[in-house]
Amino acid sequence: MAIDVARARAETPGVGHITHFNNAGAGLMPRPVLDAVTQHLQLEAERGGYEANDARLAEKERTYVAIAQLIGAKPQEIALVENATAAWLMAFHAMIRDFKPGDKIITVEAEYATNYISYLKAAKEQGLEIVVAPSDETGAVDTKALENLIDARVKLISITHVPTNGGLVNPAEEIGRIARAAGVLYLLDACQSAGQIPLDVEKIGCDALSVTGRKYLRGPRGTGFLFVREDLIKDLEPPFLDLHAALWTGPETYEIAPTAKRFENWEFYTAGVIGLGVAVDYALDWGMDNIHTRIVGLADHLRTSLSAIPGVTVRDIGTQKCGITSFTKDGMPQLDIKAALAKHDINVSVSGRRSTVLDMDRRGLSEVVRASVHYYNDEAEVARLCEIVENL
């Protein structure tokens, strides 16, 4: 079923104020999500935060169920956290807790800065070795080369599904096959893929997956979730515990929650959690296959249109691409392009070297303009962006 773009735009208040091509930063919330958040905040103001929370327990529980449905998981495999970074860090540090000096982490050239900094910290403090799988001729990770890097010292494969600086989609399922065959833990950063690409954790074969609510899922900021495979949960002790994640059973004893809730903490942004659940249900209502088809088609149209502009170079790599388009224009700092578009009420972002050092250095880039489309964007907005870029 094709996306009804007119309906999507009618249900997105922001499109009346801005042309938003920064969905990889934060998508525009649809009306049902905005209403759910503001209504709960109003309830908190009228009844008190704790009391409002107690009145909306069913809605909070629905969020676990909706997320599980989105990614093909079970509700008990889902932890609700404040952002994707918190989700990823909880999983990563739980996974490497018992690693020994000389144990290896395999990652990729297009890895995100926060993740790589964590690898460097682990290498410094625990003596772990970071192994970077090379990219193939298209720019995606070379899965054959990655497979050949597996040895007895490799304990974790950790990659970013959709890197921050372009349209590349790394082959997550093939990497999952390699990880399963080798008996190696697999952590997937799906921060920029959830909400634009259909995800099935069983098909992917990951042991843990981290996601934010604010990007392509169109949820509120300050929300995210972590998936942890059920039969692994008991073996992973989070780096931090509180009275929500664990039960204090005696003066010298405690019991950690048996589900993925062991990765949560007691303080919840309840309005955001409810809003996240509504956002996921909203995406499910549209259908993830429909969303993906619309986004990929519009992004391809944007790439083709930009490529026709003299002096503009589209910088996306990989065979499979997503809704993110990155580009540069000869003789213009990319921040100047962003500023010029902002004067016309068009939002884009700039991705710099510091966010993905290895990949940017490999390609000789310092920064790129990032224009990320969603299904509520339309072809007229693409044409307007390209016209302005051409006239700069």
C-alpha positions in Angstrom: 0.0 0.0 0.0 1.4 3.4 -1.0 1.8 6.0 1.7 -1.0 8.7 1.7 1.4 11.6 1.8 -1.4 14.2 2.0 -2.7 12.4 5.2 0.8 12.1 6.6 1.3 15.8 6.2 -2.1 16.7 7.6 -1.2 14.8 10.7 2.2 16.4 11.1 1.8 19.9 12.5 5.4 20.9 11.8 5.1 20.8 8.0 3.1 24.0 8.1 6.1 25.8 9.6 9.2 24.2 8.2 10.6 22.0 5.5 12.2 19.3 7.5 15.1 17.3 6.1 16.7 16.5 9.4 14.8 13.4 10.3 18.1 11.6 11.1 18.4 14.2 13.8 14.9 14.3 15.1 11.7 13.6 13.1 8.7 15.8 13.3 6.2 14.3 15.8 2.8 13.5 14.3 -0.3 14.8 16.0 -1.2 11.6 17.9 2.3 11.6 19.6 2.2 15.3 20.4 -1.3 14.9 21.9 -0.3 11.9 24.0 2.7 13.7 25.5 1.0 17.0 26.1 -2.1 15.4 27.6 0.0 13.4 30.1 2.0 16.5 31.1 -1.3 18.2 31.7 -2.4 15.3 33.8 0.8 15.6 35.8 0.2 19.3 36.4 -3.4 18.6 37.5 -2.9 15.5 39.6 0.8 15.1 40.4 3.6 13.2 38.7 3.3 9.9 40.7 -0.5 9.9 40.5 -0.5 10.6 36.8 2.0 7.8 36.3 -0.2 5.3 38.2 -3.2 6.3 36.1 -1.4 5.5 32.9 0.3 2.2 33.7 -1.6 0.4 30.9 -0.3 2.9 28.3 3.2 2.5 29.6 2.9 -1.3 29.3 1.6 -0.9 25.8 4.9 0.7 24.8 6.8 -2.5 25.6 4.3 -4.5 23.5 4.4 -2.1 20.6 8.2 -2.0 20.4 8.3 -5.8 20.6 5.9 -6.0 17.7 8.0 -3.4 15.7 11.2 -5.5 15.9 9.9 -9.0 16.2 10.8 -9.4 19.9 9.1 -10.3 23.2 8.0 -7.5 25.6 10.3 -9.0 28.3 13.3 -8.4 26.0 12.7 -4.7 25.9 14.1 -2.0 28.3 12.9 1.5 28.1 15.7 4.1 28.6 16.2 7.8 28.1 18.1 7.6 24.8 19.9 5.3 22.4 23.3 6.2 24.0 22.2 5.0 27.4 20.8 1.8 25.8 23.9 1.1 23.9 26.3 1.8 26.8 24.3 -0.4 29.2 24.5 -3.3 26.7 28.1 -2.8 25.7 29.5 -2.6 29.3 27.4 -5.5 30.4 28.8 -7.6 27.5 32.4 -6.7 28.1 32.3 -7.0 31.9 34.2 -10.3 32.0 36.4 -9.8 28.9 40.1 -10.5 29.5 43.1 -8.6 28.2 43.7 -9.5 24.6 40.0 -10.3 23.9 38.9 -8.6 20.6 36.0 -6.4 19.5 35.3 -6.3 15.8 33.8 -3.1 14.4 33.6 -1.3 11.1 35.1 1.8 9.5 31.8 3.7 9.5 31.4 3.3 13.3 29.8 6.2 15.3 32.1 8.2 17.6 30.3 7.5 20.9 30.7 3.7 20.3 34.3 3.9 19.2 35.2 6.1 22.1 33.8 3.3 24.3 36.0 0.8 22.5 39.0 2.9 23.1 38.2 3.3 26.8 37.8 -0.5 27.1 41.1 -1.0 25.3 42.8 1.4 27.7 41.2 0.0 30.9 40.8 -3.7 30.1 43.4 -4.3 27.5 40.9 -5.2 24.8 41.9 -5.1 21.2 39.9 -3.2 18.6 39.8 -4.8 15.2 38.3 -2.8 12.3 36.8 -4.8 9.4 37.5 -3.1 6.1 34.9 -1.8 3.7 34.2 -3.3 0.4 34.4 -1.5 -3.0 30.9 -0.1 -2.4 31.7 1.4 1.0 29.8 -1.1 3.1 31.6 -3.4 5.5 33.2 -6.3 3.7 31.5 -9.3 5.3 33.9 -11.8 3.9 36.9 -9.9 5.3 35.0 -9.6 8.6 34.4 -13.3 8.7 38.1 -14.0 8.1 38.9 -11.8 11.1 37.1 -14.2 13.5 39.4 -16.2 15.8 39.2 -17.6 19.3 40.0 -14.1 20.8 37.0 -12.4 19.2 34.3 -12.0 21.8 32.1 -9.2 20.3 31.0 -7.8 16.9 29.6 -4.3 17.4 28.5 -2.2 14.4 26.3 0.7 13.5 23.5 -0.3 11.1 23.1 3.1 9.4 26.1 5.4 9.9 25.6 9.0 10.8 27.2 10.5 7.7 25.2 9.2 4.8 22.8 6.7 3.2 24.8 3.5 3.7 23.0 0.5 5.2 25.4 -2.1 6.6 24.5 -5.8 6.0 23.2 -6.5 9.5 21.7 -9.9 8.7 24.8 -11.3 7.1 26.9 -10.1 10.0 24.4 -11.8 12.3 24.9 -15.1 10.4 28.7 -14.7 10.9 28.3 -14.0 14.6 26.0 -16.9 15.2 28.2 -19.3 13.4 31.2 -18.2 15.4 29.4 -18.1 18.8 30.3 -14.4 19.2 28.1 -11.7 20.8 26.6 -9.2 18.4 25.6 -5.7 19.3 23.7 -3.6 16.7 23.3 0.2 16.9 20.0 0.7 15.1 19.6 4.3 16.2 19.1 5.6 12.6 17.5 2.5 11.1 14.5 2.0 13.4 11.5 3.7 11.9 12.7 3.8 8.3 13.9 0.2 7.8 11.9 -2.9 8.8 13.8 -4.7 11.6 13.4 -8.2 12.8 15.8 -9.2 15.6 15.4 -12.9 14.8 16.4 -12.4 11.2 19.2 -10.1 12.1 20.5 -12.4 14.7 21.7 -9.7 17.1 22.0 -10.3 20.8 21.3 -6.6 21.7 20.0 -3.7 19.7 19.8 0.0 20.7 17.3 2.6 19.4 16.3 6.2 20.0 12.7 7.4 19.9 13.4 10.9 18.4 14.7 10.1 14.9 12.8 8.0 12.3 10.3 6.7 14.9 9.1 10.3 15.3 8.8 10.0 19.1 9.6 12.5 21.7 13.2 13.4 22.7 14.5 11.8 25.8 13.2 8.3 24.9 14.9 5.2 23.7 14.9 1.4 24.1 17.2 -1.6 24.3 16.5 -5.1 23.1 18.4 -7.9 24.7 17.9 -11.5 23.6 15.9 -13.4 26.3 18.3 -16.3 26.8 21.2 -13.9 27.3 19.6 -11.5 29.8 20.5 -13.6 32.8 24.2 -13.6 31.8 24.4 -9.8 31.5 24.8 -7.8 34.7 24.3 -4.1 34.0 27.1 -1.7 35.0 24.5 0.2 37.2 21.7 -1.0 39.3 19.0 0.8 41.3 15.8 -0.2 43.2 14.0 -0.6 39.9 16.5 -2.8 38.2 17.1 -4.9 41.3 15.4 -5.9 44.5 17.1 -5.3 47.8 16.4 -8.6 49.6 18.4 -8.3 52.7 21.3 -6.5 54.4 23.8 -8.1 52.1 21.8 -9.4 49.2 19.9 -8.2 46.1 18.2 -9.9 43.1 18.5 -8.4 39.6 15.3 -8.2 37.6 14.9 -11.4 35.4 13.8 -9.4 32.3 15.4 -6.7 30.3 14.0 -4.2 32.8 17.3 -4.8 34.7 18.7 -2.3 32.2 16.2 0.4 33.2 16.3 2.8 36.1 13.5 4.0 38.4 13.0 7.5 37.1 10.8 7.5 34.0 9.9 10.3 31.6 6.4 8.9 31.6 4.9 11.3 29.1 7.8 10.4 26.7 7.4 6.7 27.3 3.7 7.0 26.5 4.5 9.1 23.5 7.1 6.6 22.3 4.5 3.9 22.4 2.1 6.0 20.4 4.8 6.8 17.9 5.6 3.1 17.4 1.9 2.2 17.0 1.6 5.0 14.5 4.5 3.6 12.4 3.0 0.1 12.6 -0.3 1.5 11.4 1.4 2.9 8.3 3.3 -0.4 7.9 7.1 -0.5 8.0 7.4 -1.9 4.5 5.3 1.0 3.2 7.3 3.5 5.1 10.6 2.0 3.8 9.5 2.0 0.2 8.4 5.6 0.4 11.5 6.8 2.1 13.9 5.0 -0.2 12.1 6.2 -3.3 12.1 9.8 -2.1 15.8 9.7 -1.1 16.7 8.2 -4.5 14.8 11.1 -6.1 16.7 13.6 -4.0 20.1 12.0 -4.9 19.3 12.1 -8.6 18.2 15.7 -8.4 21.2 16.8 -6.4 23.6 15.0 -8.8 22.3 17.0 -11.7 23.4 20.3 -10.0 26.8 21.5 -11.2 29.4 21.4 -8.4 27.3 19.2 -6.2 28.7 15.7 -5.3 26.4 13.2 -3.6 28.6 11.3 -1.0 26.4 8.3 -0.2 28.1 4.9 -0.4 27.0 1.3 -0.2 24.7 -0.8 -2.4 21.7 -0.6 -0.1 20.8 3.0 0.8 18.3 4.6 3.1 16.6 7.9 3.7 19.8 9.8 4.5 21.4 11.7 1.6 24.8 13.4 2.1 26.4 15.9 -0.3 28.9 18.6 -0.7 29.1 21.6 -3.1 32.4 22.8 -4.5 33.8 26.0 -3.0 31.2 26.2 -0.2 31.7 25.3 3.5 28.9 22.9 4.3 27.8 24.9 7.4 27.2 27.8 5.0 24.9 25.6 2.9 23.0 24.7 6.1 22.7 28.3 7.1 21.5 29.4 3.7 18.8 26.7 3.6 17.8 27.7 7.1 17.0 31.2 5.9 14.5 29.6 3.6 13.0 27.5 6.5 14.6 24.3 5.4 16.2 22.1 8.0 19.3 20.0 7.2 22.3 19.1 9.3 26.0 18.8 8.8 27.9 15.7 9.7 31.6 16.3 10.6 34.7 14.2 10.8 34.5 14.0 14.6 31.3 11.8 14.4 32.8 9.1 12.3 36.6 9.6 12.0 37.7 6.4 10.3 35.2 6.6 7.4 35.6 10.3 6.8 39.4 10.0 6.8 39.3 7.1 4.5 37.2 9.1 2.0 39.1 12.4 2.5 36.1 14.3 3.9 35.9 16.8 6.7 32.1 17.4 6.6 29.0 16.7 4.5 25.6 18.2 4.4 23.0 15.6 5.5 19.5 15.8 4.2 17.3 13.0 5.6 13.8 12.5 4.2 10.8 10.9 5.8 7.5 9.7 4.3 5.8 13.0 5.1 8.2 15.0 2.9 7.1 15.5 -0.7 8.6 16.0 -4.1 7.9 19.7 -4.0 10.1 20.1 -1.0 12.8 18.2 -2.7 12.6 20.5 -5.7 12.8 23.6 -3.5 15.8 22.4 -1.6 17.6 21.6 -4.9 16.7 24.9 -6.4 18.2 26.8 -3.5 21.4 24.7 -3.4 21.8 25.2 -7.2 21.6 29.0 -6.8 24.0 29.2 -3.9 
